[in-house]
Amino acid sequence: MKELIKKLTTTPSPSGREEKIKHTILEELQGYIDGYKIDKLGNLIVWKKGKKEGKILLDAHMDEIGVLATYIDEKGFIRIEPIGGVSPYNLLGSSILFPEIEGFVGIEGETSEEMAKNIKNLDFDKIFVDIGASSKEEAERLVPPGTFGVYSSSFRDLGDRVVSKSMDDRVGCAIIIEVFRRSNPIYDLYGSFSVQEEVGLVGASVVAFDIQPDVAIAVDVTAHSDTPKGLKRISLELGKGPTIKIKDSASISDRRLVEKLRCLAEKNQIPYQIEILLRGGTNAAVLQRTRAGIIAGTLSIPTRYVHSPHEMIDIRDVENAVRLFKIFVELEDSIKL
Protein backbone atom coordinates (compact mmCIF):
# COMPACT_ATOMS: atom_id res chain seq x y z
CA MET A 1 0.00 0.00 0.00
CA LYS A 2 2.97 2.30 0.23
CA GLU A 3 2.79 3.32 -3.42
CA LEU A 4 -0.91 4.12 -3.10
CA ILE A 5 -0.32 6.24 0.02
CA LYS A 6 2.58 8.00 -1.71
CA LYS A 7 0.41 8.84 -4.71
CA LEU A 8 -2.39 10.19 -2.54
CA THR A 9 -0.26 12.21 -0.12
CA THR A 10 1.80 13.86 -2.85
CA THR A 11 -1.31 15.11 -4.68
CA PRO A 12 -1.84 18.73 -3.53
CA SER A 13 -5.50 19.40 -2.69
CA PRO A 14 -6.27 21.71 0.26
CA SER A 15 -9.73 22.25 1.70
CA GLY A 16 -11.99 23.85 -0.87
CA ARG A 17 -9.73 22.82 -3.77
CA GLU A 18 -10.03 19.02 -3.81
CA GLU A 19 -10.28 18.50 -7.59
CA LYS A 20 -6.85 16.89 -8.10
CA ILE A 21 -7.15 14.32 -5.32
CA LYS A 22 -10.70 13.51 -6.40
CA HIS A 23 -9.49 12.47 -9.86
CA THR A 24 -6.55 10.55 -8.38
CA ILE A 25 -8.89 8.53 -6.14
CA LEU A 26 -11.23 7.75 -9.03
CA GLU A 27 -8.31 6.48 -11.10
CA GLU A 28 -7.33 4.10 -8.31
CA LEU A 29 -10.90 2.76 -8.03
CA GLN A 30 -11.45 2.00 -11.71
CA GLY A 31 -12.79 -1.53 -12.07
CA TYR A 32 -13.60 -1.89 -8.38
CA ILE A 33 -16.82 0.11 -8.06
CA ASP A 34 -20.30 -0.17 -9.52
CA GLY A 35 -20.83 3.56 -9.73
CA TYR A 36 -19.96 6.99 -8.39
CA LYS A 37 -21.21 10.53 -8.18
CA ILE A 38 -19.93 13.93 -7.18
CA ASP A 39 -22.44 15.95 -5.19
CA LYS A 40 -22.97 19.71 -5.20
CA LEU A 41 -20.38 20.29 -2.46
CA GLY A 42 -17.78 18.26 -4.31
CA ASN A 43 -17.86 15.08 -2.21
CA LEU A 44 -16.92 11.96 -4.16
CA ILE A 45 -19.27 9.08 -3.36
CA VAL A 46 -18.62 5.58 -4.73
CA TRP A 47 -20.48 2.32 -4.23
CA LYS A 48 -20.31 -1.43 -4.67
CA LYS A 49 -23.51 -3.44 -4.71
CA GLY A 50 -23.96 -6.15 -2.09
CA LYS A 51 -26.05 -9.30 -1.92
CA LYS A 52 -28.53 -8.14 0.71
CA GLU A 53 -30.55 -5.03 1.44
CA GLY A 54 -28.69 -2.61 3.67
CA LYS A 55 -26.03 0.10 3.46
CA ILE A 56 -22.61 0.58 5.04
CA LEU A 57 -20.79 3.89 4.65
CA LEU A 58 -17.04 4.35 5.10
CA ASP A 59 -15.98 8.00 5.06
CA ALA A 60 -12.56 9.66 4.83
CA HIS A 61 -11.95 13.31 4.10
CA MET A 62 -9.81 13.93 1.05
CA ASP A 63 -8.85 17.54 1.81
CA GLU A 64 -5.67 18.62 3.58
CA ILE A 65 -4.67 21.67 5.57
CA GLY A 66 -3.08 24.52 3.66
CA VAL A 67 -2.62 28.26 3.36
CA LEU A 68 -4.13 31.08 1.35
CA ALA A 69 -2.23 34.05 -0.09
CA THR A 70 -3.83 37.22 1.26
CA TYR A 71 -1.51 40.17 0.56
CA ILE A 72 1.69 40.96 -1.38
CA ASP A 73 3.95 43.84 -0.41
CA GLU A 74 5.93 46.08 -2.76
CA LYS A 75 8.99 43.81 -2.66
CA GLY A 76 6.99 40.70 -3.57
CA PHE A 77 6.76 39.02 -0.15
CA ILE A 78 3.48 37.18 0.41
CA ARG A 79 1.34 37.15 3.54
CA ILE A 80 -0.77 34.06 4.19
CA GLU A 81 -3.81 32.85 6.15
CA PRO A 82 -4.17 29.26 7.43
CA ILE A 83 -6.71 26.84 5.97
CA GLY A 84 -7.51 24.52 8.84
CA GLY A 85 -5.24 23.85 11.80
CA VAL A 86 -1.90 25.12 10.54
CA SER A 87 0.55 26.15 13.26
CA PRO A 88 2.91 28.99 12.35
CA TYR A 89 5.62 27.07 14.22
CA ASN A 90 5.29 24.15 11.80
CA LEU A 91 5.69 26.62 8.94
CA LEU A 92 9.06 27.93 10.15
CA GLY A 93 11.80 26.56 7.92
CA SER A 94 9.27 24.88 5.64
CA SER A 95 8.27 25.56 2.08
CA ILE A 96 4.86 26.10 0.51
CA LEU A 97 3.77 24.68 -2.82
CA PHE A 98 1.53 27.01 -4.81
CA PRO A 99 0.12 25.88 -8.18
CA GLU A 100 2.78 27.74 -10.19
CA ILE A 101 5.77 28.02 -7.85
CA GLU A 102 7.29 27.01 -4.52
CA GLY A 103 7.76 29.54 -1.72
CA PHE A 104 9.82 29.58 1.48
CA VAL A 105 8.61 30.76 4.87
CA GLY A 106 10.46 33.54 6.66
CA ILE A 107 9.95 35.54 9.85
CA GLU A 108 10.11 39.28 10.49
CA GLY A 109 12.78 40.79 12.74
CA GLU A 110 14.93 43.94 12.43
CA THR A 111 17.13 42.94 15.36
CA SER A 112 18.07 39.69 17.04
CA GLU A 113 16.02 40.77 20.04
CA GLU A 114 12.96 41.38 17.88
CA MET A 115 13.51 38.11 16.04
CA ALA A 116 13.67 36.18 19.33
CA LYS A 117 10.53 37.93 20.56
CA ASN A 118 8.67 37.15 17.34
CA ILE A 119 9.66 33.49 17.49
CA LYS A 120 8.49 33.26 21.09
CA ASN A 121 5.12 34.84 20.25
CA LEU A 122 4.80 33.62 16.69
CA ASP A 123 1.63 34.24 14.70
CA PHE A 124 0.67 34.74 11.06
CA ASP A 125 1.24 38.50 11.28
CA LYS A 126 4.97 37.85 11.73
CA ILE A 127 5.64 35.37 8.91
CA PHE A 128 5.81 35.74 5.15
CA VAL A 129 6.47 33.58 2.08
CA ASP A 130 9.35 34.33 -0.29
CA ILE A 131 8.99 33.05 -3.86
CA GLY A 132 12.10 34.87 -5.08
CA ALA A 133 10.12 37.69 -6.69
CA SER A 134 11.68 41.16 -6.83
CA SER A 135 8.45 43.15 -7.05
CA LYS A 136 4.77 43.06 -6.19
CA GLU A 137 3.87 42.77 -9.87
CA GLU A 138 6.11 39.75 -10.40
CA ALA A 139 4.74 37.97 -7.33
CA GLU A 140 1.13 38.70 -8.28
CA ARG A 141 1.61 37.05 -11.66
CA LEU A 142 2.58 33.81 -9.96
CA VAL A 143 0.65 33.92 -6.67
CA PRO A 144 -2.20 36.42 -6.80
CA PRO A 145 -4.16 36.96 -3.58
CA GLY A 146 -6.63 34.10 -3.17
CA THR A 147 -4.14 31.43 -4.31
CA PHE A 148 -4.16 28.19 -2.30
CA GLY A 149 -1.00 26.44 -1.17
CA VAL A 150 0.04 23.31 0.75
CA TYR A 151 3.18 22.07 2.46
CA SER A 152 5.92 21.14 0.01
CA SER A 153 7.09 17.79 1.36
CA SER A 154 8.34 14.52 -0.09
CA PHE A 155 7.20 10.99 0.79
CA ARG A 156 9.75 9.05 2.86
CA ASP A 157 9.84 5.28 3.30
CA LEU A 158 11.45 4.28 6.61
CA GLY A 159 10.50 0.60 6.48
CA ASP A 160 7.46 -0.08 8.66
CA ARG A 161 7.06 3.68 9.11
CA VAL A 162 6.30 6.12 6.32
CA VAL A 163 6.32 9.92 6.45
CA SER A 164 4.61 12.56 4.34
CA LYS A 165 2.39 15.59 4.46
CA SER A 166 -1.39 15.01 4.38
CA MET A 167 -1.48 11.55 5.94
CA ASP A 168 -4.44 13.34 7.51
CA ASP A 169 -6.48 12.03 5.86
CA ARG A 170 -5.10 10.50 2.68
CA VAL A 171 -4.28 7.39 4.70
CA GLY A 172 -8.02 7.09 5.40
CA CYS A 173 -8.70 7.43 1.68
CA ALA A 174 -6.14 4.72 0.95
CA ILE A 175 -7.79 2.36 3.44
CA ILE A 176 -11.22 2.80 1.84
CA ILE A 177 -9.77 2.30 -1.66
CA GLU A 178 -8.16 -0.98 -0.54
CA VAL A 179 -11.38 -2.17 1.11
CA PHE A 180 -13.19 -1.68 -2.20
CA ARG A 181 -10.41 -3.47 -4.08
CA ARG A 182 -10.27 -6.49 -1.77
CA SER A 183 -13.82 -7.09 -0.51
CA ASN A 184 -17.08 -8.61 -1.71
CA PRO A 185 -19.58 -6.85 0.57
CA ILE A 186 -22.73 -8.50 1.86
CA TYR A 187 -24.59 -5.18 1.95
CA ASP A 188 -24.26 -2.20 -0.37
CA LEU A 189 -20.92 -0.59 0.42
CA TYR A 190 -20.53 3.16 0.02
CA GLY A 191 -17.29 5.10 0.18
CA SER A 192 -17.34 8.81 0.81
CA PHE A 193 -14.29 10.95 0.09
CA SER A 194 -15.50 14.17 1.63
CA VAL A 195 -14.43 17.78 1.26
CA GLN A 196 -13.52 20.53 3.71
CA GLU A 197 -13.28 18.47 6.88
CA GLU A 198 -10.36 20.59 8.04
CA VAL A 199 -12.48 23.75 8.13
CA GLY A 200 -15.50 22.37 9.99
CA LEU A 201 -16.63 18.86 8.85
CA VAL A 202 -18.37 20.53 5.92
CA GLY A 203 -18.60 17.82 3.26
CA ALA A 204 -19.64 14.88 5.40
CA SER A 205 -22.53 16.87 6.85
CA VAL A 206 -24.51 16.19 3.66
CA VAL A 207 -23.19 12.74 2.66
CA ALA A 208 -25.11 10.63 5.17
CA PHE A 209 -28.27 12.64 4.55
CA ASP A 210 -28.03 11.59 0.90
CA ILE A 211 -27.11 7.92 1.40
CA GLN A 212 -29.00 7.17 4.65
CA PRO A 213 -26.74 4.26 5.64
CA ASP A 214 -27.51 1.75 8.36
CA VAL A 215 -23.99 2.13 9.74
CA ALA A 216 -21.37 4.82 9.11
CA ILE A 217 -17.69 4.74 10.07
CA ALA A 218 -15.30 7.66 9.73
CA VAL A 219 -11.71 6.66 8.90
CA ASP A 220 -9.17 9.21 10.09
CA VAL A 221 -5.89 9.74 11.93
CA THR A 222 -5.47 10.20 15.65
CA ALA A 223 -2.93 11.26 18.27
CA HIS A 224 0.00 9.31 19.71
CA SER A 225 1.74 9.02 23.06
CA ASP A 226 4.88 7.08 22.17
CA THR A 227 7.40 9.92 21.74
CA PRO A 228 9.47 11.49 24.56
CA LYS A 229 7.08 13.09 27.05
CA GLY A 230 4.11 12.07 24.90
CA LEU A 231 0.58 12.69 26.10
CA LYS A 232 0.23 11.12 29.55
CA ARG A 233 -3.57 10.77 29.53
CA ILE A 234 -3.74 8.49 26.49
CA SER A 235 -1.89 5.36 25.37
CA LEU A 236 -1.67 5.14 21.59
CA GLU A 237 1.40 3.77 19.83
CA LEU A 238 2.43 3.40 16.21
CA GLY A 239 2.51 -0.25 15.14
CA LYS A 240 0.13 -1.53 17.83
CA GLY A 241 -2.90 -1.57 15.53
CA PRO A 242 -5.63 0.80 14.32
CA THR A 243 -7.68 2.45 17.04
CA ILE A 244 -11.36 1.95 17.76
CA LYS A 245 -12.58 5.29 19.04
CA ILE A 246 -14.68 5.58 22.18
CA LYS A 247 -14.93 9.37 22.14
CA ASP A 248 -13.33 12.63 21.16
CA SER A 249 -14.35 16.23 21.80
CA ALA A 250 -16.97 16.15 19.03
CA SER A 251 -18.68 12.75 19.34
CA ILE A 252 -19.10 9.51 21.28
CA SER A 253 -19.01 6.38 19.13
CA ASP A 254 -22.03 4.09 19.22
CA ARG A 255 -21.43 1.42 21.88
CA ARG A 256 -22.83 -1.37 19.68
CA LEU A 257 -20.49 -0.53 16.81
CA VAL A 258 -17.50 -0.30 19.15
CA GLU A 259 -18.24 -3.76 20.55
CA LYS A 260 -18.78 -5.24 17.10
CA LEU A 261 -15.40 -3.98 15.87
CA ARG A 262 -13.65 -5.11 19.06
CA CYS A 263 -15.10 -8.60 18.87
CA LEU A 264 -14.19 -8.97 15.20
CA ALA A 265 -10.63 -7.81 15.84
CA GLU A 266 -10.16 -10.20 18.75
CA LYS A 267 -11.77 -13.15 16.97
CA ASN A 268 -9.53 -12.67 13.93
CA GLN A 269 -6.38 -11.82 15.91
CA ILE A 270 -6.13 -8.33 14.49
CA PRO A 271 -4.25 -5.97 16.82
CA TYR A 272 -6.18 -2.88 17.82
CA GLN A 273 -6.11 -0.07 20.36
CA ILE A 274 -8.84 1.78 22.23
CA GLU A 275 -8.90 5.50 21.55
CA ILE A 276 -10.08 8.32 23.75
CA LEU A 277 -8.97 11.50 21.98
CA LEU A 278 -8.50 14.47 24.28
CA ARG A 279 -9.21 17.13 21.68
CA GLY A 280 -10.32 17.22 18.07
CA GLY A 281 -12.98 15.27 16.22
CA THR A 282 -13.86 13.44 13.01
CA ASN A 283 -16.67 13.33 10.48
CA ALA A 284 -18.46 10.84 12.73
CA ALA A 285 -19.80 13.86 14.63
CA VAL A 286 -21.93 14.95 11.67
CA LEU A 287 -22.59 11.48 10.29
CA GLN A 288 -24.26 10.29 13.49
CA ARG A 289 -26.73 13.18 13.75
CA THR A 290 -28.12 12.95 10.24
CA ARG A 291 -31.91 12.77 9.83
CA ALA A 292 -33.24 10.63 12.71
CA GLY A 293 -29.72 9.53 13.67
CA ILE A 294 -27.23 6.97 12.32
CA ILE A 295 -25.14 4.36 14.10
CA ALA A 296 -21.65 5.81 13.69
CA GLY A 297 -18.11 5.63 15.01
CA THR A 298 -14.49 6.11 14.00
CA LEU A 299 -11.54 3.86 13.19
CA SER A 300 -8.25 5.76 13.32
CA ILE A 301 -4.57 5.38 12.46
CA PRO A 302 -2.13 6.62 15.13
CA THR A 303 -0.06 9.40 13.60
CA ARG A 304 2.90 11.39 14.84
CA TYR A 305 3.30 15.11 14.09
CA VAL A 306 -0.23 15.64 12.78
CA HIS A 307 -0.74 18.85 10.76
CA SER A 308 2.97 19.13 10.07
CA PRO A 309 4.89 18.59 6.79
CA HIS A 310 6.09 15.20 8.09
CA GLU A 311 3.21 13.14 9.49
CA MET A 312 4.36 9.62 10.39
CA ILE A 313 2.34 6.39 10.39
CA ASP A 314 3.08 2.68 10.65
CA ILE A 315 2.07 0.75 7.54
CA ARG A 316 1.12 -2.28 9.66
CA ASP A 317 -1.66 -0.26 11.31
CA VAL A 318 -3.01 0.58 7.86
CA GLU A 319 -2.96 -3.04 6.69
CA ASN A 320 -4.73 -4.18 9.86
CA ALA A 321 -7.40 -1.52 9.38
CA VAL A 322 -8.06 -2.87 5.88
CA ARG A 323 -8.23 -6.44 7.24
CA LEU A 324 -10.76 -5.43 9.89
CA PHE A 325 -12.96 -3.51 7.47
CA LYS A 326 -12.89 -6.36 4.93
CA ILE A 327 -14.17 -8.76 7.57
CA PHE A 328 -16.80 -6.24 8.71
CA VAL A 329 -18.27 -5.55 5.25
CA GLU A 330 -18.31 -9.27 4.37
CA LEU A 331 -20.11 -10.20 7.59
CA GLU A 332 -23.71 -11.41 7.40
CA ASP A 333 -24.83 -9.47 10.48
CA SER A 334 -22.58 -6.40 10.29
CA ILE A 335 -25.50 -3.95 10.29
CA LYS A 336 -27.54 -5.89 12.86
CA LEU A 337 -26.28 -4.09 15.94
TIMIPA-587933 format. One record per residue (C-alpha): chain; x, y, z. Coordinates in pm, 1 decimal. Layout:
% TIMIPA-587933
PT, cadena, xx, yy, zz
PT, A, X, Y, Z
...
***
This chain:
% TIMIPA-587933
PT, cadena, xx, yy, zz
PT, A, 0.0, 0.0, 0.0
PT, A, 296.9, 230.1, 23.2
PT, A, 279.3, 332.2, -341.6
PT, A, -91.4, 411.7, -310.0
PT, A, -32.4, 624.1, 1.7
PT, A, 257.8, 799.7, -170.8
PT, A, 41.3, 883.5, -470.9
PT, A, -239.0, 1019.1, -254.4
PT, A, -25.6, 1220.9, -11.9
PT, A, 180.0, 1385.8, -284.9
PT, A, -130.7, 1511.3, -467.7
PT, A, -183.8, 1873.0, -352.5
PT, A, -550.3, 1940.4, -268.9
PT, A, -626.7, 2171.1, 25.8
PT, A, -973.1, 2224.6, 170.5
PT, A, -1199.1, 2385.1, -86.9
PT, A, -972.9, 2282.3, -376.5
PT, A, -1003.3, 1902.3, -381.2
PT, A, -1027.7, 1850.4, -758.8
PT, A, -685.1, 1688.6, -810.3
PT, A, -714.9, 1432.4, -532.5
PT, A, -1070.3, 1351.0, -640.2
PT, A, -949.3, 1247.0, -985.8
PT, A, -655.4, 1054.6, -838.5
PT, A, -888.6, 853.0, -614.1
PT, A, -1123.3, 775.2, -902.8
PT, A, -830.8, 648.2, -1109.6
PT, A, -733.3, 409.8, -830.9
PT, A, -1090.0, 275.8, -802.9
PT, A, -1144.6, 200.1, -1170.8
PT, A, -1278.6, -153.3, -1207.3
PT, A, -1359.5, -189.2, -837.9
PT, A, -1682.4, 10.7, -806.2
PT, A, -2030.2, -17.4, -952.4
PT, A, -2083.4, 356.2, -973.0
PT, A, -1996.1, 698.8, -839.0
PT, A, -2121.4, 1052.8, -818.4
PT, A, -1992.9, 1393.2, -718.5
PT, A, -2243.9, 1595.1, -518.7
PT, A, -2296.5, 1971.2, -519.7
PT, A, -2038.4, 2029.1, -245.7
PT, A, -1777.8, 1825.6, -431.2
PT, A, -1786.4, 1507.6, -221.0
PT, A, -1691.6, 1196.1, -415.9
PT, A, -1927.5, 908.1, -335.6
PT, A, -1862.0, 558.1, -473.3
PT, A, -2048.3, 232.3, -423.2
PT, A, -2030.8, -143.1, -467.5
PT, A, -2350.6, -344.3, -470.7
PT, A, -2396.4, -614.6, -208.7
PT, A, -2605.1, -930.2, -192.5
PT, A, -2852.6, -813.7, 71.0
PT, A, -3055.4, -503.3, 143.9
PT, A, -2869.0, -261.1, 367.0
PT, A, -2602.6, 9.7, 346.1
PT, A, -2261.4, 58.3, 504.3
PT, A, -2079.2, 389.0, 465.3
PT, A, -1704.2, 435.1, 509.7
PT, A, -1597.6, 800.3, 505.6
PT, A, -1256.2, 966.0, 483.1
PT, A, -1195.3, 1331.0, 409.8
PT, A, -980.9, 1393.2, 105.0
PT, A, -884.7, 1753.9, 181.0
PT, A, -567.2, 1861.6, 357.6
PT, A, -466.9, 2166.7, 557.0
PT, A, -307.5, 2452.0, 365.7
PT, A, -261.7, 2826.1, 336.5
PT, A, -412.7, 3107.7, 134.6
PT, A, -222.5, 3404.5, -8.6
PT, A, -383.2, 3722.1, 125.8
PT, A, -150.7, 4017.5, 56.4
PT, A, 168.6, 4095.9, -137.6
PT, A, 395.0, 4383.9, -41.5
PT, A, 592.8, 4608.1, -276.4
PT, A, 898.7, 4381.1, -265.7
PT, A, 698.7, 4069.5, -356.5
PT, A, 676.0, 3902.5, -15.0
PT, A, 347.9, 3717.7, 40.7
PT, A, 134.0, 3714.7, 354.2
PT, A, -77.2, 3406.1, 419.3
PT, A, -380.8, 3284.9, 615.0
PT, A, -416.5, 2926.3, 742.8
PT, A, -670.8, 2684.0, 597.1
PT, A, -750.8, 2451.9, 883.8
PT, A, -524.0, 2384.8, 1180.1
PT, A, -190.3, 2512.5, 1053.9
PT, A, 54.7, 2614.8, 1326.0
PT, A, 291.0, 2899.1, 1234.9
PT, A, 562.3, 2707.1, 1422.1
PT, A, 529.2, 2415.0, 1179.7
PT, A, 569.5, 2661.9, 894.3
PT, A, 906.2, 2793.4, 1015.4
PT, A, 1180.0, 2655.8, 792.5
PT, A, 927.1, 2487.7, 564.0
PT, A, 826.7, 2556.2, 207.9
PT, A, 485.8, 2610.4, 51.3
PT, A, 377.4, 2467.8, -281.8
PT, A, 152.6, 2700.6, -481.2
PT, A, 12.4, 2587.8, -818.5
PT, A, 278.2, 2773.7, -1018.7
PT, A, 577.1, 2802.1, -784.8
PT, A, 728.9, 2701.3, -451.6
PT, A, 776.4, 2954.2, -172.0
PT, A, 981.7, 2958.2, 148.0
PT, A, 861.2, 3076.0, 487.3
PT, A, 1045.8, 3354.0, 666.0
PT, A, 994.8, 3553.7, 984.7
PT, A, 1010.7, 3928.3, 1049.3
PT, A, 1277.7, 4079.4, 1273.6
PT, A, 1493.2, 4394.4, 1243.0
PT, A, 1712.6, 4293.9, 1536.1
PT, A, 1807.1, 3969.0, 1704.0
PT, A, 1601.5, 4076.8, 2003.9
PT, A, 1296.0, 4138.5, 1788.4
PT, A, 1350.9, 3810.8, 1603.9
PT, A, 1366.5, 3618.5, 1933.0
PT, A, 1052.6, 3792.7, 2056.0
PT, A, 867.2, 3715.0, 1734.3
PT, A, 966.0, 3348.8, 1749.0
PT, A, 849.2, 3326.0, 2109.0
PT, A, 512.4, 3483.7, 2024.9
PT, A, 479.6, 3361.8, 1669.4
PT, A, 162.7, 3424.0, 1469.6
PT, A, 67.2, 3473.9, 1106.1
PT, A, 124.3, 3849.8, 1128.5
PT, A, 497.0, 3785.0, 1172.9
PT, A, 563.5, 3536.8, 891.0
PT, A, 581.5, 3574.1, 514.6
PT, A, 647.0, 3358.2, 208.4
PT, A, 935.0, 3433.2, -28.7
PT, A, 898.6, 3305.2, -386.4
PT, A, 1209.5, 3487.4, -508.3
PT, A, 1012.2, 3769.0, -668.5
PT, A, 1168.3, 4116.0, -683.5
PT, A, 845.1, 4314.6, -705.0
PT, A, 477.2, 4306.4, -618.6
PT, A, 387.3, 4276.7, -987.0
PT, A, 611.3, 3974.8, -1039.9
PT, A, 474.0, 3797.2, -732.9
PT, A, 112.9, 3870.0, -828.0
PT, A, 160.8, 3705.3, -1166.3
PT, A, 258.4, 3381.1, -996.3
PT, A, 65.3, 3391.7, -667.3
PT, A, -219.9, 3642.4, -680.2
PT, A, -415.6, 3695.6, -358.1
PT, A, -662.9, 3409.5, -317.4
PT, A, -414.1, 3143.0, -430.6
PT, A, -416.2, 2819.4, -229.7
PT, A, -99.9, 2644.0, -117.3
PT, A, 3.7, 2331.4, 75.3
PT, A, 318.4, 2207.5, 246.0
PT, A, 591.6, 2113.5, 1.1
PT, A, 709.3, 1779.4, 135.6
PT, A, 833.6, 1451.8, -8.8
PT, A, 719.9, 1098.7, 78.7
PT, A, 975.1, 905.3, 285.7
PT, A, 984.4, 527.7, 329.8
PT, A, 1144.9, 428.3, 661.4
PT, A, 1049.8, 60.0, 648.3
PT, A, 746.0, -7.8, 865.5
PT, A, 705.5, 368.3, 911.4
PT, A, 630.1, 611.9, 632.2
PT, A, 631.6, 992.2, 645.1
PT, A, 461.2, 1256.4, 434.0
PT, A, 238.8, 1559.1, 446.1
PT, A, -138.9, 1500.9, 438.0
PT, A, -148.0, 1154.5, 593.7
PT, A, -444.4, 1333.8, 750.7
PT, A, -648.1, 1202.6, 585.5
PT, A, -510.2, 1050.2, 268.0
PT, A, -427.9, 739.2, 470.1
PT, A, -801.9, 708.5, 540.5
PT, A, -869.9, 743.4, 168.0
PT, A, -613.5, 471.6, 95.2
PT, A, -779.4, 236.5, 343.8
PT, A, -1121.7, 279.7, 183.6
PT, A, -976.9, 230.4, -165.5
PT, A, -816.5, -97.5, -54.3
PT, A, -1138.1, -217.4, 110.6
PT, A, -1318.7, -168.0, -219.9
PT, A, -1041.0, -347.2, -407.8
PT, A, -1027.2, -649.2, -176.6
PT, A, -1381.6, -709.5, -51.4
PT, A, -1707.8, -860.7, -171.0
PT, A, -1958.2, -685.0, 56.7
PT, A, -2273.2, -850.4, 186.3
PT, A, -2458.7, -518.3, 194.7
PT, A, -2425.5, -220.0, -37.5
PT, A, -2091.7, -59.2, 41.7
PT, A, -2052.5, 315.9, 2.3
PT, A, -1728.8, 509.6, 18.3
PT, A, -1734.0, 881.0, 80.7
PT, A, -1429.0, 1094.9, 9.1
PT, A, -1549.8, 1417.1, 163.1
PT, A, -1442.6, 1777.6, 125.5
PT, A, -1351.8, 2053.0, 370.6
PT, A, -1327.7, 1847.4, 688.3
PT, A, -1035.8, 2059.3, 804.3
PT, A, -1247.7, 2374.5, 813.3
PT, A, -1550.4, 2237.2, 999.2
PT, A, -1662.9, 1886.3, 885.0
PT, A, -1837.2, 2052.9, 591.7
PT, A, -1859.9, 1782.3, 326.2
PT, A, -1964.2, 1488.2, 540.4
PT, A, -2253.4, 1687.1, 684.6
PT, A, -2451.3, 1618.6, 366.0
PT, A, -2318.8, 1274.5, 266.5
PT, A, -2510.6, 1062.6, 516.6
PT, A, -2827.5, 1263.9, 455.0
PT, A, -2803.3, 1159.3, 89.5
PT, A, -2711.3, 791.7, 139.9
PT, A, -2900.3, 717.2, 464.5
PT, A, -2674.1, 425.9, 564.4
PT, A, -2751.4, 175.3, 836.2
PT, A, -2399.3, 213.4, 974.2
PT, A, -2136.7, 482.1, 910.8
PT, A, -1768.7, 473.9, 1007.0
PT, A, -1530.2, 765.7, 973.3
PT, A, -1170.8, 666.2, 890.4
PT, A, -916.8, 920.6, 1008.7
PT, A, -588.8, 973.6, 1193.0
PT, A, -547.0, 1020.1, 1565.0
PT, A, -293.3, 1125.6, 1826.7
PT, A, 0.4, 931.3, 1970.6
PT, A, 174.1, 901.7, 2306.4
PT, A, 488.3, 707.9, 2216.8
PT, A, 739.8, 992.1, 2174.5
PT, A, 946.5, 1148.9, 2455.8
PT, A, 708.1, 1309.5, 2704.5
PT, A, 411.2, 1206.7, 2490.1
PT, A, 58.4, 1268.8, 2609.7
PT, A, 22.6, 1111.8, 2954.9
PT, A, -357.4, 1077.1, 2953.1
PT, A, -373.6, 848.5, 2649.2
PT, A, -189.4, 535.9, 2536.8
PT, A, -166.6, 514.2, 2159.1
PT, A, 139.5, 377.0, 1982.5
PT, A, 243.1, 339.9, 1621.2
PT, A, 250.5, -24.8, 1513.9
PT, A, 13.3, -153.0, 1783.1
PT, A, -290.0, -157.0, 1553.2
PT, A, -563.0, 80.3, 1432.2
PT, A, -767.6, 245.4, 1703.8
PT, A, -1135.9, 195.2, 1775.9
PT, A, -1258.4, 528.6, 1903.8
PT, A, -1467.7, 557.6, 2217.9
PT, A, -1493.3, 937.0, 2214.3
PT, A, -1332.8, 1263.2, 2116.0
PT, A, -1434.6, 1622.7, 2179.8
PT, A, -1696.7, 1614.9, 1902.5
PT, A, -1867.7, 1275.0, 1933.7
PT, A, -1909.6, 950.7, 2127.7
PT, A, -1901.3, 637.5, 1913.4
PT, A, -2203.2, 409.0, 1922.3
PT, A, -2143.1, 141.9, 2187.6
PT, A, -2282.9, -137.0, 1967.9
PT, A, -2048.7, -52.8, 1681.3
PT, A, -1750.1, -30.3, 1915.3
PT, A, -1824.2, -375.7, 2055.5
PT, A, -1877.7, -524.5, 1710.4
PT, A, -1540.1, -398.2, 1586.8
PT, A, -1364.8, -510.6, 1906.3
PT, A, -1510.4, -860.2, 1887.1
PT, A, -1418.7, -897.2, 1519.8
PT, A, -1063.0, -780.7, 1583.9
PT, A, -1016.3, -1020.3, 1874.9
PT, A, -1177.3, -1314.8, 1697.4
PT, A, -952.9, -1266.6, 1393.5
PT, A, -637.8, -1182.4, 1590.7
PT, A, -612.9, -833.2, 1448.7
PT, A, -424.9, -597.4, 1682.0
PT, A, -618.5, -287.9, 1782.1
PT, A, -610.9, -6.9, 2036.3
PT, A, -884.0, 177.6, 2222.9
PT, A, -890.0, 549.5, 2154.7
PT, A, -1007.6, 832.1, 2374.9
PT, A, -897.2, 1150.2, 2197.8
PT, A, -850.3, 1447.4, 2427.9
PT, A, -921.2, 1713.1, 2168.0
PT, A, -1032.3, 1721.9, 1806.8
PT, A, -1298.3, 1527.1, 1621.5
PT, A, -1386.3, 1343.9, 1301.1
PT, A, -1666.7, 1333.5, 1048.5
PT, A, -1845.6, 1083.9, 1273.2
PT, A, -1980.1, 1385.7, 1462.9
PT, A, -2193.1, 1494.9, 1167.4
PT, A, -2259.0, 1147.5, 1028.5
PT, A, -2426.4, 1028.9, 1349.1
PT, A, -2673.5, 1317.6, 1375.3
PT, A, -2812.3, 1294.8, 1024.3
PT, A, -3191.2, 1277.1, 983.4
PT, A, -3324.1, 1063.5, 1271.5
PT, A, -2972.0, 952.6, 1367.4
PT, A, -2723.1, 697.5, 1232.3
PT, A, -2513.7, 435.6, 1410.3
PT, A, -2165.4, 581.1, 1369.3
PT, A, -1810.9, 563.2, 1500.8
PT, A, -1449.1, 610.9, 1399.9
PT, A, -1153.8, 386.4, 1318.6
PT, A, -824.7, 575.6, 1331.6
PT, A, -457.3, 538.4, 1245.9
PT, A, -212.5, 661.9, 1513.2
PT, A, -6.0, 940.0, 1359.5
PT, A, 289.7, 1138.9, 1484.1
PT, A, 330.0, 1510.7, 1408.6
PT, A, -22.9, 1564.1, 1278.4
PT, A, -74.1, 1884.6, 1076.4
PT, A, 296.7, 1913.3, 1006.6
PT, A, 488.5, 1858.6, 679.0
PT, A, 609.1, 1520.4, 809.5
PT, A, 321.1, 1314.0, 948.8
PT, A, 436.1, 962.3, 1039.3
PT, A, 234.0, 639.1, 1038.9
PT, A, 307.9, 267.6, 1065.3
PT, A, 206.5, 74.9, 753.8
PT, A, 111.8, -228.1, 965.8
PT, A, -166.2, -26.4, 1130.5
PT, A, -301.3, 57.8, 785.8
PT, A, -296.2, -304.1, 668.9
PT, A, -472.6, -418.3, 985.8
PT, A, -740.2, -152.1, 938.4
PT, A, -805.9, -287.3, 587.8
PT, A, -823.4, -643.8, 723.9
PT, A, -1075.6, -543.4, 989.4
PT, A, -1295.7, -351.3, 746.6
PT, A, -1289.2, -636.3, 492.7
PT, A, -1417.2, -875.9, 757.4
PT, A, -1679.6, -624.5, 871.3
PT, A, -1827.4, -554.5, 525.2
PT, A, -1831.4, -926.7, 437.0
PT, A, -2011.1, -1019.7, 758.5
PT, A, -2371.0, -1140.9, 739.9
PT, A, -2483.1, -947.4, 1048.2
PT, A, -2258.1, -640.0, 1029.3
PT, A, -2549.7, -395.3, 1028.7
PT, A, -2753.7, -589.0, 1286.3
PT, A, -2628.0, -408.9, 1593.7
***
